[in-house]
Amino acid sequence: MRAVLAVVLASAACSAFAVDGRTPRFEIFTGDDTSVTRRITADLARRLSPLFEGAAANGRKKLCIAVGPVALRDAVARSGDCALLAAYTSSPVWQAVAGHLPQSRATAVYAEPSPADQLQLVSLLYRRPVRAAAIVGPDTAFLRAALSAGAELYEFGRGDDINGVLNRMAKAEVLLATPDSAVYTPENFRNILLSSYRHNQAVIGFSADMVKSGALASTYSDIEDINAQVAEVAASYAASGALPPPQFPRYFRTIINEAVARSLNIKADNAARSFSRRPVQVAP
């Protein structure tokens, strides 16, 4: 169960390396040296190097890309030396670690799906109006506006009983999950799944792993999706020297738990299964 939350909530030991050995125009910070991290950084270096080759600095700070939450903390400590772009970090962690920085100095491509895309997926799955709910905890209060566009909000404070919140939202048909570490602990997630089965509710997860562990469905972004968007932000910075606001993943695909769909009597059609937004492929 702990592995379900690892994608956006986990930490690791810290390290950093420069990509250009002379006067780097960009630098990639990492929090570990796993094969996945090496794959991420190699692909990012391939995508970013052509953007800065021969480009004049024009007084701009170098771009520092932080891969994951540990790297983000390290990069924030040195953010005065660079313009910061975080990736593979959830929006709550970004808000907690770097939310105080001005947009002129820092931005992010979040790890978890956009609430708007998740709500659109709900519409595609049900093909009728549904009553959706979201639990807002201490880490996700800043998402109220985005979530309230299509879901009823239920407050959850640290130390609250998750079962009490679940009982209050028993009439909802769908629970839209968010990466709030106070709400979606491993124990709470088990209780949420049990409650959803009892009340014939669907859980829309915030990662593919959550779907594999019992949520109905989710949009999700893989390495190529996130790296493509990071490269687009970097290209904009290289051209203009300006950073855009933090943003949810632009590119994604959909995963559906077929067993859960059958138990909820949901017949997902091709529109739901193929719901995606794909980046332009970059030649290797």
C-alpha positions as CSV (number, residue, x, y, z in Angstrom):
1,M,0.0,0.0,0.0
2,R,2.8,2.4,0.7
3,A,4.0,2.0,-2.8
4,V,0.8,3.6,-4.1
5,L,1.8,6.9,-2.7
6,A,5.5,6.7,-3.4
7,V,5.4,8.4,-6.8
8,V,4.6,11.9,-5.5
9,L,5.3,11.7,-1.8
10,A,8.6,9.9,-1.3
11,S,12.0,11.2,-0.6
12,A,15.6,10.1,-1.2
13,A,19.3,11.1,-0.7
14,C,20.4,14.3,-2.5
15,S,22.9,14.9,-5.3
16,A,23.3,17.3,-8.2
17,F,25.3,17.6,-11.4
18,A,25.9,20.1,-14.2
19,V,25.1,19.1,-17.7
20,D,27.4,21.5,-19.5
21,G,31.0,21.1,-18.1
22,R,32.1,24.6,-19.0
23,T,29.7,27.4,-18.2
24,P,26.3,25.6,-17.8
25,R,23.2,27.4,-19.0
26,F,21.1,24.8,-17.2
27,E,21.7,22.3,-14.5
28,I,19.8,19.2,-13.4
29,F,19.4,18.4,-9.7
30,T,18.5,14.9,-8.6
31,G,17.7,13.3,-5.3
32,D,19.0,9.8,-6.0
33,D,20.9,7.7,-8.6
34,T,18.4,5.1,-9.5
35,S,17.9,3.8,-13.0
36,V,14.7,5.7,-13.4
37,T,16.3,9.0,-12.3
38,R,19.2,8.4,-14.7
39,R,16.7,7.8,-17.5
40,I,14.9,11.0,-16.7
41,T,18.0,13.1,-16.6
42,A,19.5,11.6,-19.8
43,D,16.3,12.3,-21.7
44,L,16.1,15.9,-20.2
45,A,19.7,16.6,-21.2
46,R,19.0,15.4,-24.7
47,R,16.0,17.6,-25.0
48,L,17.5,20.7,-23.3
49,S,21.0,20.9,-24.7
50,P,19.9,22.1,-28.2
51,L,17.8,24.8,-26.6
52,F,20.8,26.5,-25.0
53,E,23.5,25.8,-27.5
54,G,24.9,29.1,-28.8
55,A,22.3,31.1,-27.0
56,A,23.5,34.3,-25.4
57,A,23.0,34.5,-21.7
58,N,21.6,38.1,-21.9
59,G,22.0,38.5,-18.2
60,R,19.7,35.6,-17.4
61,K,20.3,33.2,-14.6
62,K,20.9,29.6,-15.6
63,L,17.9,27.3,-15.4
64,C,18.0,24.7,-12.6
65,I,15.7,21.7,-13.1
66,A,14.9,19.8,-9.8
67,V,13.9,16.2,-10.4
68,G,11.8,15.1,-7.4
69,P,11.1,16.6,-3.9
70,V,14.6,16.0,-2.4
71,A,16.3,17.7,-5.3
72,L,13.7,20.6,-5.1
73,R,14.7,21.2,-1.4
74,D,18.4,21.3,-2.4
75,A,17.7,23.6,-5.4
76,V,15.6,26.0,-3.3
77,A,18.5,26.4,-0.9
78,R,20.5,27.7,-3.9
79,S,17.7,29.3,-5.8
80,G,19.4,32.7,-5.7
81,D,21.9,31.4,-8.3
82,C,19.3,30.3,-10.8
83,A,15.8,30.2,-12.2
84,L,14.2,27.1,-10.7
85,L,12.0,24.6,-12.6
86,A,10.7,21.7,-10.5
87,A,9.4,18.4,-11.9
88,Y,8.3,15.0,-10.5
89,T,7.0,16.7,-7.4
90,S,3.4,17.0,-6.3
91,S,1.7,20.4,-6.1
92,P,1.4,20.2,-2.2
93,V,5.1,19.5,-1.8
94,W,5.9,22.4,-4.3
95,Q,3.6,24.7,-2.3
96,A,5.3,23.7,1.0
97,V,8.9,23.9,-0.2
98,A,8.9,26.6,-2.9
99,G,5.5,28.2,-2.9
100,H,7.0,31.3,-1.2
101,L,9.3,32.0,-4.1
102,P,8.1,34.6,-6.7
103,Q,7.1,33.3,-10.1
104,S,10.0,35.3,-11.6
105,R,12.4,32.9,-9.8
106,A,10.6,29.5,-9.7
107,T,8.0,27.4,-11.4
108,A,7.0,23.7,-11.7
109,V,5.5,21.0,-13.7
110,Y,3.5,19.1,-11.1
111,A,3.6,15.3,-10.8
112,E,-0.1,14.6,-10.3
113,P,-3.0,15.0,-12.8
114,S,-4.9,18.2,-13.4
115,P,-8.2,18.3,-11.5
116,A,-9.8,19.6,-14.7
117,D,-8.6,16.5,-16.7
118,Q,-9.7,14.2,-13.9
119,L,-13.2,15.7,-13.9
120,Q,-13.3,15.4,-17.7
121,L,-12.4,11.7,-17.3
122,V,-15.3,11.3,-14.9
123,S,-17.6,12.7,-17.5
124,L,-16.3,10.3,-20.1
125,L,-16.7,7.3,-17.8
126,Y,-20.2,8.0,-16.7
127,R,-21.6,9.9,-19.7
128,R,-24.1,11.6,-17.5
129,P,-24.0,14.2,-14.7
130,V,-22.6,12.7,-11.5
131,R,-22.1,13.9,-7.9
132,A,-18.4,14.1,-7.3
133,A,-16.6,14.9,-4.1
134,A,-13.1,15.8,-3.0
135,I,-11.5,15.7,0.5
136,V,-9.5,18.9,1.1
137,G,-6.8,18.5,3.8
138,P,-4.1,20.8,5.1
139,D,-1.8,20.1,2.1
140,T,-4.4,20.8,-0.6
141,A,-6.3,23.8,0.6
142,F,-4.9,25.8,-2.3
143,L,-6.7,23.5,-4.7
144,R,-10.1,24.4,-3.5
145,A,-10.9,26.6,-6.5
146,A,-9.8,24.0,-9.1
147,L,-11.6,21.2,-7.3
148,S,-14.9,23.1,-6.6
149,A,-15.4,23.6,-10.3
150,G,-16.8,20.0,-10.5
151,A,-16.8,18.5,-7.0
152,E,-18.3,19.0,-3.5
153,L,-15.5,19.7,-1.0
154,Y,-15.2,18.0,2.4
155,E,-12.7,19.4,4.9
156,F,-10.3,17.2,6.7
157,G,-7.9,18.4,9.4
158,R,-4.9,16.7,10.9
159,G,-6.1,14.2,13.5
160,D,-9.6,13.9,12.0
161,D,-11.2,10.6,11.6
162,I,-11.4,9.7,7.9
163,N,-14.4,7.6,8.4
164,G,-16.4,10.6,9.6
165,V,-15.6,12.5,6.4
166,L,-16.5,9.4,4.3
167,N,-19.9,9.1,6.0
168,R,-20.7,12.7,5.3
169,M,-20.0,12.2,1.6
170,A,-21.8,8.9,1.3
171,K,-24.2,10.2,-1.3
172,A,-21.4,11.2,-3.7
173,E,-20.9,8.8,-6.7
174,V,-17.2,9.7,-7.2
175,L,-14.3,10.6,-5.0
176,L,-11.6,12.7,-6.7
177,A,-8.4,11.9,-4.8
178,T,-5.5,14.4,-4.5
179,P,-2.0,13.9,-3.1
180,D,-2.7,15.2,0.3
181,S,-0.3,13.4,2.7
182,A,-2.7,14.0,5.7
183,V,-5.7,12.5,3.9
184,Y,-4.2,9.7,1.8
185,T,-2.1,7.8,4.3
186,P,-1.8,4.1,3.6
187,E,-4.3,3.3,6.4
188,N,-6.8,6.0,5.2
189,F,-6.6,4.8,1.7
190,R,-7.6,1.3,2.7
191,N,-10.6,2.8,4.6
192,I,-11.4,4.9,1.6
193,L,-11.5,1.9,-0.7
194,L,-13.6,-0.1,1.7
195,S,-16.1,2.8,2.1
196,S,-16.3,3.3,-1.6
197,Y,-17.2,-0.4,-2.2
198,R,-19.9,-0.2,0.5
199,H,-21.4,3.0,-1.0
200,N,-20.9,2.0,-4.6
201,Q,-18.6,4.9,-5.2
202,A,-15.7,5.2,-7.6
203,V,-12.3,6.6,-6.6
204,I,-10.5,8.5,-9.2
205,G,-6.8,8.2,-8.2
206,F,-3.9,10.5,-8.7
207,S,-1.5,7.9,-10.1
208,A,-1.5,4.7,-12.1
209,D,-0.4,2.8,-9.0
210,M,-3.6,3.9,-7.1
211,V,-5.7,2.5,-10.0
212,K,-3.8,-0.8,-9.8
213,S,-4.5,-0.9,-6.1
214,G,-8.3,-0.4,-6.3
215,A,-9.2,3.1,-7.7
216,L,-11.4,3.1,-10.7
217,A,-9.3,5.2,-13.1
218,S,-6.9,8.1,-13.5
219,T,-5.1,10.1,-16.0
220,Y,-1.3,9.8,-15.6
221,S,1.9,11.1,-17.2
222,D,5.0,9.1,-17.9
223,I,8.6,10.3,-18.2
224,E,8.3,11.3,-21.8
225,D,5.1,13.4,-21.1
226,I,6.7,15.3,-18.2
227,N,10.0,15.8,-19.9
228,A,8.3,17.1,-23.0
229,Q,6.6,19.7,-20.9
230,V,9.7,20.6,-19.0
231,A,11.5,21.1,-22.3
232,E,8.7,23.4,-23.5
233,V,9.0,25.5,-20.3
234,A,12.8,25.6,-20.7
235,A,12.5,26.6,-24.4
236,S,10.2,29.5,-23.4
237,Y,12.7,30.6,-20.7
238,A,15.6,30.3,-23.1
239,A,13.8,32.5,-25.6
240,S,12.3,35.1,-23.2
241,G,13.9,34.8,-19.8
242,A,10.5,34.5,-18.2
243,L,9.0,31.6,-16.3
244,P,5.3,30.6,-16.6
245,P,3.2,29.9,-13.5
246,P,3.4,26.4,-12.0
247,Q,1.3,24.0,-14.1
248,F,-0.3,20.5,-14.0
249,P,0.8,18.0,-16.6
250,R,-0.2,18.9,-20.1
251,Y,0.4,15.4,-21.6
252,F,-1.2,12.2,-20.3
253,R,-3.0,9.0,-21.0
254,T,-5.7,7.1,-19.1
255,I,-5.6,3.9,-17.0
256,I,-8.8,2.1,-16.0
257,N,-9.2,-0.8,-13.5
258,E,-11.5,-3.1,-15.5
259,A,-12.4,-5.2,-12.4
260,V,-13.5,-2.1,-10.4
261,A,-15.4,-0.8,-13.5
262,R,-17.3,-4.0,-13.7
263,S,-18.1,-4.0,-10.0
264,L,-19.5,-0.5,-10.4
265,N,-21.4,-1.4,-13.6
266,I,-19.5,1.2,-15.5
267,K,-19.0,0.3,-19.2
268,A,-16.1,2.4,-20.3
269,D,-16.2,3.2,-24.0
270,N,-13.3,4.1,-26.3
271,A,-13.6,7.8,-25.6
272,A,-12.8,7.1,-21.9
273,R,-10.1,4.5,-22.6
274,S,-8.3,6.7,-25.2
275,F,-8.7,10.0,-23.3
276,S,-5.2,11.4,-23.6
277,R,-3.1,14.4,-24.8
278,R,0.2,13.4,-26.4
279,P,3.4,15.5,-27.0
280,V,5.0,15.8,-30.3
281,Q,7.6,13.0,-30.6
282,V,11.3,14.2,-30.5
283,A,13.8,12.3,-32.6
284,P,16.4,10.4,-30.5
